[in-house]
């Protein structure tokens, strides 16, 4: 294999590659030259070890139906064990082309039309979409932004809504996107006990499990307590960690045989079977050989988060950053500017020439916030923040003249 070199500062041209992030701005109502920090993929080339595995597979020249064997599972299980202390079993594994696909299959498998699905807004917006698009009811136990600048669970409200007759499923986001919480053992235990008590299945989206900052630790919900295995569906993927989203490979772990049977039945009903051939090769290589690249990338992204926090505190103190405990997504409170939703959108897109994820798409509780993806070369992040600063300064100057 080639010797790996880590360079996250180099700008890699993504325009002209049919890149969702860079090539489809005008189709989505943004200026053609807008600077995008929205969708959650990285602007870094992936590990050379992964590229080697893909190249080796393409040299064969045949891309027929492909399945994974024991070597694939060993690589996945090894990563889960050494990185998260979670021992998984091969019979738990169900592979899907993505976590959102898995969420949709879970909604179909564990709820009925008109039934309630519990979540915690502001939350990753496809959670809401897979509920509503499948004719189910969104039941949100909104997270509460505390005086400490962190989001917290209102457990009384959570249990009240979990106890509702038609609520049979909870979509847990862990670590949480977009607010960046890494749930503690105590919090996860409370969630689990409530869901056990009220017979609510927990589908835990742990796609950001490898992005945890400081001394915190990601805890796999299903691995926390033996009893939780009977109500757990755990969704994981190398997509975020190694920038492989376009290869469409996710690993779903379902310890309970009946839950697993119901889930697989919905996949069969959707007409889906084997995964992307190159996705399987990339996933195995990532989890078997990707540790060094991953650790170097984490150090770089952590530096970006520190840079952004310092910049906003110094240059734009009217914006409040919810410092992420996990993920590479930074959640920023713009409410101090006193702008309406439309005015804030105009400021971000028209004046700052930025494409961010507006907080409103994550639910009503996200209004007035913006989500920044900081997994990019620092020069891009600095440019985006400079554009934002100039736009806010011009906005404030215009208001003073009125």
GUVEX-381755 format. One record per residue (C-alpha): residue number from 0; x, y, z. Coordinates in steps of 0.25 Angstrom, whole numbers, plus 5000, padded with zeros to 4 digits. Layout:
N
pt num->NUM&xx->X&yy->Y&zz->Z
...
***
This chain:
402
pt num->0&xx->5000&yy->5000&zz->5000
pt num->1&xx->5004&yy->5014&zz->4998
pt num->2&xx->5010&yy->5022&zz->5009
pt num->3&xx->4999&yy->5032&zz->5014
pt num->4&xx->5001&yy->5047&zz->5015
pt num->5&xx->4992&yy->5055&zz->5023
pt num->6&xx->4989&yy->5069&zz->5017
pt num->7&xx->4975&yy->5075&zz->5020
pt num->8&xx->4979&yy->5089&zz->5016
pt num->9&xx->4980&yy->5087&zz->5001
pt num->10&xx->4968&yy->5092&zz->4994
pt num->11&xx->4962&yy->5081&zz->4985
pt num->12&xx->4953&yy->5086&zz->4974
pt num->13&xx->4939&yy->5079&zz->4975
pt num->14&xx->4932&yy->5088&zz->4965
pt num->15&xx->4929&yy->5081&zz->4952
pt num->16&xx->4928&yy->5067&zz->4959
pt num->17&xx->4913&yy->5067&zz->4961
pt num->18&xx->4915&yy->5070&zz->4975
pt num->19&xx->4902&yy->5073&zz->4983
pt num->20&xx->4910&yy->5083&zz->4992
pt num->21&xx->4916&yy->5091&zz->4981
pt num->22&xx->4909&yy->5088&zz->4967
pt num->23&xx->4894&yy->5090&zz->4970
pt num->24&xx->4893&yy->5103&zz->4977
pt num->25&xx->4885&yy->5110&zz->4966
pt num->26&xx->4875&yy->5098&zz->4965
pt num->27&xx->4873&yy->5100&zz->4980
pt num->28&xx->4870&yy->5115&zz->4979
pt num->29&xx->4884&yy->5120&zz->4983
pt num->30&xx->4894&yy->5129&zz->4976
pt num->31&xx->4903&yy->5121&zz->4966
pt num->32&xx->4916&yy->5125&zz->4974
pt num->33&xx->4911&yy->5124&zz->4988
pt num->34&xx->4921&yy->5118&zz->4998
pt num->35&xx->4914&yy->5105&zz->5003
pt num->36&xx->4916&yy->5100&zz->5018
pt num->37&xx->4903&yy->5093&zz->5019
pt num->38&xx->4902&yy->5078&zz->5015
pt num->39&xx->4910&yy->5069&zz->5024
pt num->40&xx->4921&yy->5063&zz->5016
pt num->41&xx->4935&yy->5067&zz->5017
pt num->42&xx->4944&yy->5075&zz->5007
pt num->43&xx->4956&yy->5065&zz->5010
pt num->44&xx->4960&yy->5054&zz->5001
pt num->45&xx->4959&yy->5041&zz->5008
pt num->46&xx->4970&yy->5032&zz->5013
pt num->47&xx->4979&yy->5026&zz->5003
pt num->48&xx->4977&yy->5012&zz->5009
pt num->49&xx->4963&yy->5013&zz->5005
pt num->50&xx->4966&yy->5018&zz->4991
pt num->51&xx->4976&yy->5006&zz->4990
pt num->52&xx->4964&yy->4997&zz->4993
pt num->53&xx->4955&yy->5003&zz->4983
pt num->54&xx->4966&yy->5004&zz->4972
pt num->55&xx->4969&yy->4989&zz->4974
pt num->56&xx->4954&yy->4986&zz->4973
pt num->57&xx->4952&yy->4994&zz->4960
pt num->58&xx->4964&yy->4987&zz->4954
pt num->59&xx->4956&yy->4974&zz->4954
pt num->60&xx->4946&yy->4981&zz->4944
pt num->61&xx->4934&yy->4973&zz->4948
pt num->62&xx->4924&yy->4979&zz->4957
pt num->63&xx->4913&yy->4969&zz->4959
pt num->64&xx->4904&yy->4966&zz->4971
pt num->65&xx->4914&yy->4966&zz->4983
pt num->66&xx->4912&yy->4961&zz->4997
pt num->67&xx->4921&yy->4963&zz->5009
pt num->68&xx->4927&yy->4951&zz->5017
pt num->69&xx->4934&yy->4949&zz->5030
pt num->70&xx->4946&yy->4958&zz->5027
pt num->71&xx->4936&yy->4970&zz->5025
pt num->72&xx->4929&yy->4967&zz->5039
pt num->73&xx->4942&yy->4966&zz->5046
pt num->74&xx->4947&yy->4980&zz->5041
pt num->75&xx->4934&yy->4986&zz->5046
pt num->76&xx->4934&yy->4979&zz->5059
pt num->77&xx->4948&yy->4982&zz->5061
pt num->78&xx->4945&yy->4997&zz->5060
pt num->79&xx->4933&yy->4997&zz->5069
pt num->80&xx->4941&yy->4989&zz->5079
pt num->81&xx->4954&yy->4997&zz->5080
pt num->82&xx->4947&yy->5011&zz->5077
pt num->83&xx->4934&yy->5010&zz->5085
pt num->84&xx->4936&yy->4997&zz->5094
pt num->85&xx->4924&yy->4991&zz->5088
pt num->86&xx->4924&yy->4976&zz->5085
pt num->87&xx->4915&yy->4973&zz->5073
pt num->88&xx->4910&yy->4960&zz->5067
pt num->89&xx->4910&yy->4956&zz->5053
pt num->90&xx->4895&yy->4952&zz->5053
pt num->91&xx->4891&yy->4966&zz->5058
pt num->92&xx->4897&yy->4972&zz->5045
pt num->93&xx->4887&yy->4977&zz->5034
pt num->94&xx->4894&yy->4986&zz->5023
pt num->95&xx->4886&yy->4997&zz->5017
pt num->96&xx->4890&yy->5008&zz->5006
pt num->97&xx->4889&yy->5019&zz->5017
pt num->98&xx->4885&yy->5022&zz->5031
pt num->99&xx->4873&yy->5031&zz->5026
pt num->100&xx->4868&yy->5019&zz->5018
pt num->101&xx->4869&yy->5010&zz->5030
pt num->102&xx->4861&yy->5021&zz->5038
pt num->103&xx->4850&yy->5020&zz->5028
pt num->104&xx->4850&yy->5005&zz->5028
pt num->105&xx->4849&yy->5005&zz->5044
pt num->106&xx->4837&yy->5015&zz->5043
pt num->107&xx->4830&yy->5005&zz->5034
pt num->108&xx->4834&yy->4993&zz->5042
pt num->109&xx->4830&yy->4998&zz->5056
pt num->110&xx->4819&yy->5007&zz->5054
pt num->111&xx->4805&yy->5008&zz->5047
pt num->112&xx->4799&yy->5019&zz->5038
pt num->113&xx->4795&yy->5030&zz->5047
pt num->114&xx->4804&yy->5026&zz->5059
pt num->115&xx->4813&yy->5035&zz->5067
pt num->116&xx->4828&yy->5035&zz->5065
pt num->117&xx->4836&yy->5042&zz->5076
pt num->118&xx->4848&yy->5051&zz->5074
pt num->119&xx->4855&yy->5062&zz->5080
pt num->120&xx->4855&yy->5075&zz->5072
pt num->121&xx->4863&yy->5083&zz->5067
pt num->122&xx->4868&yy->5070&zz->5060
pt num->123&xx->4873&yy->5065&zz->5047
pt num->124&xx->4862&yy->5069&zz->5038
pt num->125&xx->4861&yy->5055&zz->5030
pt num->126&xx->4856&yy->5050&zz->5044
pt num->127&xx->4843&yy->5058&zz->5042
pt num->128&xx->4843&yy->5055&zz->5027
pt num->129&xx->4843&yy->5040&zz->5028
pt num->130&xx->4832&yy->5041&zz->5039
pt num->131&xx->4822&yy->5050&zz->5031
pt num->132&xx->4825&yy->5044&zz->5017
pt num->133&xx->4821&yy->5031&zz->5023
pt num->134&xx->4808&yy->5036&zz->5028
pt num->135&xx->4812&yy->5036&zz->5043
pt num->136&xx->4811&yy->5047&zz->5053
pt num->137&xx->4823&yy->5055&zz->5058
pt num->138&xx->4823&yy->5055&zz->5074
pt num->139&xx->4834&yy->5064&zz->5078
pt num->140&xx->4840&yy->5065&zz->5092
pt num->141&xx->4847&yy->5078&zz->5089
pt num->142&xx->4861&yy->5079&zz->5095
pt num->143&xx->4863&yy->5091&zz->5105
pt num->144&xx->4875&yy->5101&zz->5103
pt num->145&xx->4880&yy->5103&zz->5117
pt num->146&xx->4887&yy->5115&zz->5124
pt num->147&xx->4899&yy->5107&zz->5123
pt num->148&xx->4899&yy->5108&zz->5107
pt num->149&xx->4896&yy->5093&zz->5106
pt num->150&xx->4883&yy->5086&zz->5102
pt num->151&xx->4876&yy->5077&zz->5112
pt num->152&xx->4865&yy->5067&zz->5111
pt num->153&xx->4852&yy->5070&zz->5118
pt num->154&xx->4850&yy->5056&zz->5124
pt num->155&xx->4836&yy->5058&zz->5129
pt num->156&xx->4831&yy->5063&zz->5116
pt num->157&xx->4839&yy->5052&zz->5109
pt num->158&xx->4832&yy->5041&zz->5117
pt num->159&xx->4818&yy->5047&zz->5116
pt num->160&xx->4820&yy->5047&zz->5101
pt num->161&xx->4826&yy->5033&zz->5101
pt num->162&xx->4814&yy->5028&zz->5109
pt num->163&xx->4804&yy->5032&zz->5098
pt num->164&xx->4796&yy->5020&zz->5093
pt num->165&xx->4800&yy->5022&zz->5078
pt num->166&xx->4815&yy->5025&zz->5081
pt num->167&xx->4823&yy->5012&zz->5078
pt num->168&xx->4836&yy->5017&zz->5073
pt num->169&xx->4847&yy->5027&zz->5077
pt num->170&xx->4857&yy->5033&zz->5067
pt num->171&xx->4870&yy->5036&zz->5076
pt num->172&xx->4881&yy->5045&zz->5070
pt num->173&xx->4894&yy->5041&zz->5077
pt num->174&xx->4903&yy->5049&zz->5076
pt num->175&xx->4892&yy->5059&zz->5074
pt num->176&xx->4891&yy->5067&zz->5060
pt num->177&xx->4890&yy->5079&zz->5060
pt num->178&xx->4892&yy->5083&zz->5075
pt num->179&xx->4905&yy->5075&zz->5077
pt num->180&xx->4901&yy->5068&zz->5090
pt num->181&xx->4908&yy->5055&zz->5094
pt num->182&xx->4898&yy->5048&zz->5103
pt num->183&xx->4904&yy->5044&zz->5116
pt num->184&xx->4902&yy->5030&zz->5122
pt num->185&xx->4892&yy->5035&zz->5132
pt num->186&xx->4883&yy->5042&zz->5121
pt num->187&xx->4884&yy->5029&zz->5112
pt num->188&xx->4880&yy->5021&zz->5124
pt num->189&xx->4868&yy->5030&zz->5127
pt num->190&xx->4863&yy->5029&zz->5112
pt num->191&xx->4865&yy->5014&zz->5112
pt num->192&xx->4857&yy->5012&zz->5124
pt num->193&xx->4846&yy->5021&zz->5120
pt num->194&xx->4845&yy->5014&zz->5106
pt num->195&xx->4846&yy->5000&zz->5112
pt num->196&xx->4834&yy->5004&zz->5122
pt num->197&xx->4825&yy->5008&zz->5111
pt num->198&xx->4829&yy->4998&zz->5100
pt num->199&xx->4835&yy->5008&zz->5091
pt num->200&xx->4846&yy->5003&zz->5081
pt num->201&xx->4858&yy->5012&zz->5080
pt num->202&xx->4865&yy->5014&zz->5067
pt num->203&xx->4878&yy->5021&zz->5070
pt num->204&xx->4885&yy->5029&zz->5059
pt num->205&xx->4900&yy->5028&zz->5063
pt num->206&xx->4906&yy->5032&zz->5050
pt num->207&xx->4914&yy->5043&zz->5057
pt num->208&xx->4919&yy->5033&zz->5067
pt num->209&xx->4934&yy->5035&zz->5063
pt num->210&xx->4933&yy->5051&zz->5065
pt num->211&xx->4934&yy->5053&zz->5080
pt num->212&xx->4942&yy->5064&zz->5086
pt num->213&xx->4950&yy->5066&zz->5099
pt num->214&xx->4949&yy->5055&zz->5109
pt num->215&xx->4935&yy->5051&zz->5106
pt num->216&xx->4932&yy->5037&zz->5101
pt num->217&xx->4921&yy->5032&zz->5091
pt num->218&xx->4913&yy->5021&zz->5098
pt num->219&xx->4906&yy->5012&zz->5088
pt num->220&xx->4891&yy->5012&zz->5094
pt num->221&xx->4889&yy->4997&zz->5091
pt num->222&xx->4902&yy->4993&zz->5098
pt num->223&xx->4899&yy->5001&zz->5111
pt num->224&xx->4890&yy->4991&zz->5117
pt num->225&xx->4886&yy->4976&zz->5113
pt num->226&xx->4871&yy->4979&zz->5114
pt num->227&xx->4873&yy->4991&zz->5104
pt num->228&xx->4877&yy->4981&zz->5093
pt num->229&xx->4862&yy->4976&zz->5092
pt num->230&xx->4857&yy->4990&zz->5088
pt num->231&xx->4869&yy->4995&zz->5080
pt num->232&xx->4873&yy->4997&zz->5065
pt num->233&xx->4886&yy->5004&zz->5064
pt num->234&xx->4890&yy->5011&zz->5051
pt num->235&xx->4905&yy->5013&zz->5048
pt num->236&xx->4913&yy->5016&zz->5036
pt num->237&xx->4927&yy->5020&zz->5031
pt num->238&xx->4921&yy->5031&zz->5023
pt num->239&xx->4923&yy->5043&zz->5032
pt num->240&xx->4936&yy->5038&zz->5038
pt num->241&xx->4943&yy->5035&zz->5025
pt num->242&xx->4935&yy->5044&zz->5015
pt num->243&xx->4929&yy->5032&zz->5008
pt num->244&xx->4914&yy->5037&zz->5007
pt num->245&xx->4913&yy->5035&zz->4992
pt num->246&xx->4917&yy->5020&zz->4993
pt num->247&xx->4904&yy->5018&zz->5001
pt num->248&xx->4908&yy->5007&zz->5012
pt num->249&xx->4902&yy->5007&zz->5026
pt num->250&xx->4903&yy->4996&zz->5037
pt num->251&xx->4890&yy->4994&zz->5045
pt num->252&xx->4891&yy->4985&zz->5057
pt num->253&xx->4878&yy->4979&zz->5063
pt num->254&xx->4880&yy->4969&zz->5074
pt num->255&xx->4866&yy->4965&zz->5076
pt num->256&xx->4862&yy->4954&zz->5066
pt num->257&xx->4847&yy->4959&zz->5064
pt num->258&xx->4851&yy->4974&zz->5062
pt num->259&xx->4862&yy->4969&zz->5052
pt num->260&xx->4851&yy->4960&zz->5044
pt num->261&xx->4842&yy->4972&zz->5044
pt num->262&xx->4853&yy->4981&zz->5039
pt num->263&xx->4858&yy->4972&zz->5028
pt num->264&xx->4843&yy->4970&zz->5023
pt num->265&xx->4842&yy->4985&zz->5020
pt num->266&xx->4855&yy->4985&zz->5013
pt num->267&xx->4850&yy->4973&zz->5004
pt num->268&xx->4837&yy->4980&zz->5002
pt num->269&xx->4845&yy->4992&zz->4997
pt num->270&xx->4852&yy->4983&zz->4987
pt num->271&xx->4866&yy->4985&zz->4992
pt num->272&xx->4877&yy->4974&zz->4994
pt num->273&xx->4892&yy->4975&zz->4992
pt num->274&xx->4900&yy->4988&zz->4994
pt num->275&xx->4909&yy->4996&zz->4985
pt num->276&xx->4921&yy->4988&zz->4982
pt num->277&xx->4931&yy->4999&zz->4984
pt num->278&xx->4924&yy->5003&zz->4997
pt num->279&xx->4926&yy->4990&zz->5003
pt num->280&xx->4941&yy->4990&zz->4999
pt num->281&xx->4943&yy->5004&zz->5005
pt num->282&xx->4936&yy->5001&zz->5018
pt num->283&xx->4945&yy->4989&zz->5021
pt num->284&xx->4957&yy->4997&zz->5017
pt num->285&xx->4953&yy->5009&zz->5026
pt num->286&xx->4950&yy->5001&zz->5038
pt num->287&xx->4963&yy->4992&zz->5036
pt num->288&xx->4973&yy->5002&zz->5032
pt num->289&xx->4967&yy->5016&zz->5034
pt num->290&xx->4971&yy->5019&zz->5049
pt num->291&xx->4983&yy->5028&zz->5046
pt num->292&xx->4976&yy->5036&zz->5035
pt num->293&xx->4964&yy->5037&zz->5045
pt num->294&xx->4972&yy->5042&zz->5056
pt num->295&xx->4979&yy->5053&zz->5048
pt num->296&xx->4966&yy->5058&zz->5042
pt num->297&xx->4960&yy->5059&zz->5056
pt num->298&xx->4972&yy->5067&zz->5061
pt num->299&xx->4970&yy->5077&zz->5049
pt num->300&xx->4955&yy->5078&zz->5050
pt num->301&xx->4956&yy->5080&zz->5065
pt num->302&xx->4965&yy->5092&zz->5061
pt num->303&xx->4955&yy->5097&zz->5052
pt num->304&xx->4944&yy->5097&zz->5063
pt num->305&xx->4954&yy->5104&zz->5073
pt num->306&xx->4957&yy->5115&zz->5062
pt num->307&xx->4942&yy->5117&zz->5059
pt num->308&xx->4939&yy->5119&zz->5074
pt num->309&xx->4950&yy->5128&zz->5076
pt num->310&xx->4947&yy->5136&zz->5063
pt num->311&xx->4932&yy->5138&zz->5067
pt num->312&xx->4936&yy->5142&zz->5081
pt num->313&xx->4945&yy->5153&zz->5077
pt num->314&xx->4939&yy->5158&zz->5064
pt num->315&xx->4924&yy->5155&zz->5065
pt num->316&xx->4921&yy->5154&zz->5080
pt num->317&xx->4906&yy->5156&zz->5077
pt num->318&xx->4906&yy->5142&zz->5072
pt num->319&xx->4906&yy->5131&zz->5082
pt num->320&xx->4912&yy->5117&zz->5078
pt num->321&xx->4907&yy->5104&zz->5084
pt num->322&xx->4921&yy->5098&zz->5085
pt num->323&xx->4919&yy->5084&zz->5080
pt num->324&xx->4922&yy->5072&zz->5089
pt num->325&xx->4921&yy->5063&zz->5077
pt num->326&xx->4920&yy->5064&zz->5061
pt num->327&xx->4927&yy->5074&zz->5052
pt num->328&xx->4915&yy->5083&zz->5051
pt num->329&xx->4914&yy->5096&zz->5059
pt num->330&xx->4901&yy->5101&zz->5064
pt num->331&xx->4900&yy->5116&zz->5065
pt num->332&xx->4890&yy->5125&zz->5071
pt num->333&xx->4887&yy->5137&zz->5062
pt num->334&xx->4875&yy->5142&zz->5070
pt num->335&xx->4883&yy->5154&zz->5076
pt num->336&xx->4883&yy->5161&zz->5063
pt num->337&xx->4868&yy->5163&zz->5065
pt num->338&xx->4865&yy->5158&zz->5050
pt num->339&xx->4852&yy->5151&zz->5045
pt num->340&xx->4854&yy->5138&zz->5039
pt num->341&xx->4853&yy->5144&zz->5025
pt num->342&xx->4863&yy->5155&zz->5029
pt num->343&xx->4873&yy->5145&zz->5034
pt num->344&xx->4872&yy->5137&zz->5021
pt num->345&xx->4874&yy->5149&zz->5013
pt num->346&xx->4886&yy->5153&zz->5022
pt num->347&xx->4893&yy->5139&zz->5020
pt num->348&xx->4890&yy->5136&zz->5006
pt num->349&xx->4889&yy->5150&zz->4999
pt num->350&xx->4899&yy->5158&zz->5007
pt num->351&xx->4909&yy->5148&zz->5013
pt num->352&xx->4908&yy->5139&zz->5000
pt num->353&xx->4908&yy->5127&zz->5009
pt num->354&xx->4900&yy->5114&zz->5008
pt num->355&xx->4897&yy->5109&zz->5022
pt num->356&xx->4886&yy->5100&zz->5028
pt num->357&xx->4876&yy->5109&zz->5034
pt num->358&xx->4871&yy->5105&zz->5048
pt num->359&xx->4857&yy->5105&zz->5044
pt num->360&xx->4858&yy->5092&zz->5036
pt num->361&xx->4861&yy->5085&zz->5048
pt num->362&xx->4848&yy->5089&zz->5055
pt num->363&xx->4842&yy->5101&zz->5061
pt num->364&xx->4852&yy->5100&zz->5073
pt num->365&xx->4863&yy->5103&zz->5063
pt num->366&xx->4858&yy->5116&zz->5058
pt num->367&xx->4868&yy->5127&zz->5059
pt num->368&xx->4880&yy->5117&zz->5058
pt num->369&xx->4889&yy->5113&zz->5047
pt num->370&xx->4897&yy->5100&zz->5045
pt num->371&xx->4911&yy->5101&zz->5040
pt num->372&xx->4919&yy->5090&zz->5034
pt num->373&xx->4934&yy->5092&zz->5038
pt num->374&xx->4940&yy->5080&zz->5032
pt num->375&xx->4947&yy->5088&zz->5021
pt num->376&xx->4961&yy->5094&zz->5019
pt num->377&xx->4963&yy->5105&zz->5029
pt num->378&xx->4964&yy->5116&zz->5018
pt num->379&xx->4950&yy->5113&zz->5014
pt num->380&xx->4945&yy->5114&zz->5028
pt num->381&xx->4952&yy->5127&zz->5030
pt num->382&xx->4947&yy->5132&zz->5017
pt num->383&xx->4933&yy->5129&zz->5021
pt num->384&xx->4934&yy->5136&zz->5034
pt num->385&xx->4940&yy->5148&zz->5028
pt num->386&xx->4928&yy->5149&zz->5018
pt num->387&xx->4919&yy->5147&zz->5030
pt num->388&xx->4925&yy->5158&zz->5038
pt num->389&xx->4925&yy->5168&zz->5027
pt num->390&xx->4910&yy->5165&zz->5024
pt num->391&xx->4906&yy->5167&zz->5039
pt num->392&xx->4914&yy->5180&zz->5040
pt num->393&xx->4907&yy->5185&zz->5027
pt num->394&xx->4894&yy->5181&zz->5033
pt num->395&xx->4896&yy->5188&zz->5046
pt num->396&xx->4901&yy->5200&zz->5039
pt num->397&xx->4888&yy->5200&zz->5030
pt num->398&xx->4879&yy->5199&zz->5043
pt num->399&xx->4886&yy->5211&zz->5049
pt num->400&xx->4883&yy->5220&zz->5037
pt num->401&xx->4868&yy->5217&zz->5038
***
